[in-house]
Structure formats: structure tokens, C-alpha cells
């Protein structure tokens, strides 16, 4: 009698596991195919092309080893682009982070017109980069609406060449980027705020904590994981920034105005120069830099969040 | 029993997914019913130019039953990149716009363009002329059909000149500078420049080079592969001096060349700038950007001013030759028939009218009615020689570096020496 039930029980788990694995495989297959086709394969091909001098027609045959990479790292235009990427990265974190936190805290309270303000903050995020670039590009032209407005209200002295003056252009870019992406940060932080238990605030208030003490000791620490995820996405986005710069400045003037990035450098010196091997090498360099920063960030910053999760699990 | 049902369902789903992915990539463009299809890529995305190609395709199809022409307009600045991708992917257009020079040579070297030497209609050889045809020759073989000659020069607004008290166009650079100052005093921009696209700014360097360098030097440079002759540096210095007189529109660095009313062509079209250095396609572009979409009545033209001490011959011109080529996989008989068709007198007259420009076929020159184009035509026919744009002549890599260095000079970030250095580096890089 005991033997009989055991015998019957055995096939079921095996059958379940098999079916489950097949389902996972079938449903995941399309995504895997797309990922391999559009991410993995291009990366491998870029790696391959990066070792050739290739004008883009026919198959590459002029193997040059690491010459393309040496040329990249010796090019002052690439150094400048790298510095611009670094500047954009730091300024994005410094400008958007605090402002987004303030806005999220504000919008997390019940205030009049909250819905309208949320829409105004979030809409820029869903507008295409190309449209944002064209719109802001027109506004900031020397004969654009912003200079016209300054003239009309008697502030003509503040008029500037917002786009091609190297002293100003990077800040114009940061204003546009902040306007464009602040909404994403605010939404993330709002979601993070709403996952903080209300009881903690109530308990702190009962114990006599001030508003600022509550923010500093409860809100920010518990918002930490969300902040770190947002920072990660912002860093990667800054390293790979292309659309806005390309549309507003183009790949030539971005260099003279001080807004060129590694991605616009790649287009200007790769595709537009008909040097596809060189351009592919630049793409590989961008990939490696982004990967190193991403892995480093994950290793030293995000790791504590995972550890926290494990701690929670243990309890 | 349960297992069998699940297996069948999963396999069905897998098959459906596979078929879907396959279907997305399937090439739906196939010859049916014995018809031959030719795909044509051109860069006319607006107005009369676009209409010209649609009409030409219909006319060609009437003359050639069984052949269908499918047209795809490509924005000018995107043409090079898209063409390279298309030629390499094996899904190239049968007929594509080409400008000859080093760019075409790269495509020839990769065996991606048809040799049409034996297919050229004999009557066209004399009508177009060896000088123009040579723009599409590589190593003595013909790889494209010229359909427009586009010499450059300065287009100007006669009304604005009159208002500024300028009776005759300038013939020297110093006269150009003083005329520009007079125009600026009216509150109008003197010279419109679309430096965002780089090549319009670089054209100023090309013309200073044309005035400073002899024809032999410019041609020899293509073989020597360096800008070491002193005339190239002098061209840069002359340009730098000219730029210091601030002749260009405000915000030239972020002005595009031909897109919209805010472009440099748009500034001229809307009477906000008096002049523009541009090729002979410009009356057509300007006509599409005026408020009423008609040619600018006050538009005229004068040759690029002479430079003191220059070794270029007076009256020499520089410009482009626009034409069309067949990709290597195109059906040769039908494709070359189309190329010969568009170069015939009647089609060339239509082209000259639609594009407000100069036809490659001399027999069609009577169709040039625009006064500014008639001025260009006269100067063109009298020119001792006509050079090809330097970024076409020297190829895309060198051309891009040259254009970029000129933008740096305009932005006061580079020097004339940097232009020479950038070009030499680009040639070394290969």
C-alpha cells in the first residue's frame, strides 16, 4: 500500500517541470531572438569592423589591428567629447536629483492643482527627443523666441547666443535635458514614496520629530534604493546621449560649441567621414566605457540594496 | 492525454511565432507578370523637383512598356548614409543619385555600381561633353549619367543691393566686404550661411582655394594627398580675414542650409539676407521657400570675387555635377535605358524648368529662363575651367575633415593651419 502511492506520485513533478520549462522557452523565444538580433549581433559586428579601415562599401578587407583605437584615444576631439559626456553626467545628477526629490515630496501631498502640475512635469518625458530638439532649437536661435521675449520686456542685455557660444551652450543643453527628463525622475520617486509605510511617519510624528527630521531620517533613507536606480539610469543615458545634441547642434557645431558627445563624435567621424571601421571602433569604446561604469556602479552602489533584500528574506 | 494536448499547443505557438518573424523579414518586392521594376532614389523632397521625378517615371513607363519605376525621395543630408547601408545590404536602389568624384570611386572600388561606358547613347556624348562626363568617370570608365551642372557663385537680392546703394556687384573680396557693411547698416543680414551643415561654410574655403591655387595644383593634390602647397594655407588665411569682417547672419553656426524658412536659403527667400554662396540648384531651393512658393523675382547672381595675388585663373568656376548611377545588381538594359532617357533634350528641358537649374545636356540650355541662371550659364560657358567641389573631388573622409575644420575656423576654435593639418591627417588615416 505504501509502495503504490509513491510510485504514482513520481511522474507528476517531472511532467510539471517539463511543461513549465517548455512554456518559458516558448514565451521567451521571441524576446531572445530580438535581443540577439538587435543587440548582441550588432555589438559583435561592430567589434569585428573596428579592426578594419573600411569605407562602408563591400566587405572590409583592410585589416589594421588596433590602429583605429589608437587614433581614437589620440584624437583631441574625442577627449573633448568624453569630457562633455562627463560634464553632462555630473550636471544631470546634481541638477535633476534634488529638484526631482523636492517636486516628488511636493506632489506627494494633497495640494490644489496637483494633477495639472504632474502632467506639466511628466509630459516632456513622453515627447520624442527629435521634437524636443527642434522646438528648443528654434526657441534658442539668436533670432528665436527667447531672445525676442527678452527684448520685448526690456531685458535685451540678457540676450545671448544660447546655442553656439561655448561658454553657454552646455548650460542650454542641461536646461533642455533637465526639462525633458525630470518627469521620469519625479515619477520614480513618487512611486518610491508611496511604498514607504504610512505608519513610520505617524510614529515619528507622535514622537515629536519635525518635518525635516522626518525627511532626513525616514524618507530619504527609505527612498535610497529608488534614488540609486534613477542615478544609474541617468548615468547610462548621459553616456549615450545623442538625439538632442544631433538635432539641435548637428555633428559639426556640437564640437565647436562644446556639446559634442561620444555618440555625435562617432557619427561625425564614422558615418559622415565614410570611415565605418573607425566609427565601429568608437561604438565599441562607448560600449566598453558604459559597461565598466555600469558594472562598477552595480558592484559598489547597488549591491547594498540587494543585500538589504536578502536580509529581508532572512527575517 | 494531457501531455499530448499541451505539446500540440506549444508547437503550434512556436510555429506561429516563427512564421510571424519570418514574415516580417520577407522581401515583398518581386517581379510579377513579367514586369521589370526599377527603384529610384533622389534627393528632391519638395515641390517641383519631386513632381518632376513622378512625371518622368510615368513618361519613361509609357516609352518602355513592361518596366515600372518606383520612386523614393531621400533627404539630402541623409543620402550618403542611407545609400551606403542599402548598397551593402544587397537591397540597393537600382538607380541612385550620385555626384561623382571620390565618393563614386569608393562605390566603384567595391563593385557596387554598373559600368555604363558601352551603354551611353552616342548622341549624348557630344551633347553633354567630355568635360562634364569626366565627373562620372573612374579609371576611364563611365559609371553615371550627368543630368545637371551646378556651378557655384553668389546669389544676391537686387532690391536689397539697390536699397544699400550698391550699383554693381563686387568683383574683389574687399569690395564684397564693404558692400556687406553697407547692407548690414540696413538691418539686413549681408550673407546667409548654413554652417550647421558644414559644407556651406566649407564652400567659402573652396572658393578662396580656387582663387589662390592653380588648376594644376588642385588636380595634383588629389594624387599627392596632402595640402602642403602654400596656396592651401593662404586660402585659409584669406577666409579667416574675410570672416573677421563678420559678413554672415547671426547664428550662422546653428542655421541649416536648405530646410525651412529659417535656413540660409530661407533667409534669402524671405528678404532677411542679401546674399548666399551656393551652387546653381539654389534658385530652385529658394523658390520653394518664398512665402508664395514662387521664384524670387529680385534674385540675381555674380561670380565669386577675385583674390589679389591668387594663382587661380580669373573666371574659373567650381561646382558640382549631379547625376544618376545604376547599382551593380540593377537590370542593365532597363536601367541604362532610364539613364539615357533622363539625359535626352526633352527631359533635360523639363529638368531645367522644374529644378530652376542648368541641364547637363547643352541642347537643353534654352530652357534656362531664370535671369540669375542665365548669368551663371554665360559665366559657365566662358569659364577657363570648372573644378568639382573639393569634398567630392577628394572623397568623403578628406571632405568631411576639411568641412569640419572650416566650421572650427568660423567658430574661432580653429586656425588656417588647423585646416591643413586636419586634411593631411584625414589623408593619412585613409
Interface residues (C-beta under 8 A of the other chain):
Chain A: X15 X19 X22 X23 X26 X29 X30 X33 X53 X55 X56 X57 X58 X62 X71 X137 X138 X141 X142 X143 X161 X163 X164 X166 X248 X249 X250 X252 X253 X255 X256 X257 X268 X269 X271 X272 X273 X274 X275 X276 X278
Chain B: X3 X6 X10 X13 X14 X17 X21 X80 X81 X84 X87 X88 X103 X106 X107 X109 X110 X111 X112 X195 X196 X197 X198 X250 X251 X253 X254 X255 X256 X262 X395 X396 X397 X400 X401 X403 X404 X407 X408 X410 X411 X413 X426 X429 X430
